[in-house]
Amino acid sequence: MLTFFTLVTIVVLIVLLKTFVVVHMRESLVIERLGKFRTVLQPGFHFLVPFFDRVAYRHEIREQVLDIPSQTCITNDNMQVEVDGLVYLKVIDPKKASYGIGDYRNASVNLAQTTMRSEVGKLSLSRIFSERDSLNDKIVKEIDKASDPWGIKVLRYEIKNISPSRHVLATLEKQMEAERAKRAEITLAMAKKESQIIISEGQRQESINISEGEKQKRINLALGKAKEIELLATATAEGSQMVADAVNKPGGREAIKMQLVEQYIDELDKVLGKAKVTVLPEGMAQVKAFFDGTEKLIHPVKSVGAQSGRE
């Protein structure tokens, strides 16, 4: 009886285990009935038909991270680089993930490696570093397009490391040194150019200042000369006016003639005294007339003086 009871208990437990199933929040179950797909169980408590229904596949419905092993890729400019990365995916359709592909994880890794080699081969080495985000997006699109029949969704792809070979690193180092030297030469040339421009601008401004100074100097000299001429002309005009006024007065003409005679005699005396050869003017005969005229001018003056003395 004990053995029979034990057997019945075991059978009941097996039937209960086959009848009730609990699905956790992080997974989904694919149920088959007699070897044929029946349904997909979502998280919760479910009943099954014993010995007819069975749990065929269990799928993780959370986001999964798959490590892409490092591999050698050839760039567009024939440079060897070691590239590895991470792919993030999620099971969207458990049925397709169960029957559409044997192992979607392994298939996703291989597809990511193949796509990565293809996309890296389209770019040069320098563009791989500068267009890293764009490269990630292209790989995601290609993997997601190919993995759609598998019932999974590729969320993103991230390149972890890009490691050029030693030969490539040496070449890049030389290229960087040449680029730095080029930039240094360009900077020095630009500095020299700016210095020459500043010096030429200074010389130009100096020449302008000097020419402006010379111009102002000439203007000032011209204005001074004009003022001087104006003052001399004014003085000469005033003197001429005074002489004219004096001549028009009584005895003015006689005084002028007397003064001219005295100046003539003085100048003649100077010429005769300095000259080694005595030269007499052609009108020497008229000198007596000058003296006679002078006597006539002096005599009335003496008479007037004598009368004034007697008075």
C-alpha angles and dihedrals in degrees: 000000000000092000092049092049091050092051092049091049092051092049092049091050091049091049091049091049090051092045103048126047131175118210116204125223094250097055146044128212129221111214124204126194114206090340095311127108110261110167148319115253117218123208112300142060117317139178124227133192105249117243090003103063123049138172103253101174138013117203130192107232095189122095111279130206119213122192114227109213119234115268138177116255131185116223127215091264092052097258121146116227134172111229131183133165152159129260122203117204142160134204108246101168114031092191093058091042088055101042105017096064135014097226115003093186094058091041091051092051093049092045091050091052093048094047091046092053090048095049094043089052090060094059136063120240094256092050092051090064095041096042099042095129092048090050091052091052093050092050091049092052093049094046093044091051093051095042097051093098089054094065095241132117120218105216101184145334126219127193108221104187137007109192119180119204122263092259091051091047091053090049092048091049091054090046091051091049090050090048092050091049090049092051091048091052091047091050092049091047091050091048091050091048092051090047092053090047091052092047092049091048089051092049090047092051090046091053090048092051092048092048091047089050092049090047092051090045092054091046091052092047091048091049090048092048091048091049090048092050090047092052092046091048090049092048092046091049092049091047091049090049091050091049090048090050090049092050092052091056120089111283091011096117092048091050091051092050090048091052092049091051092051091049091048092052093047093050092046091051090052092050094048092046095053100037120090091208119054112232121184121203118250091241095053089125089066093058088087088056088054090051092045090052089048092052090051090052094045096045096062088047091053091047091052089047093050093049091050088050093052091047 
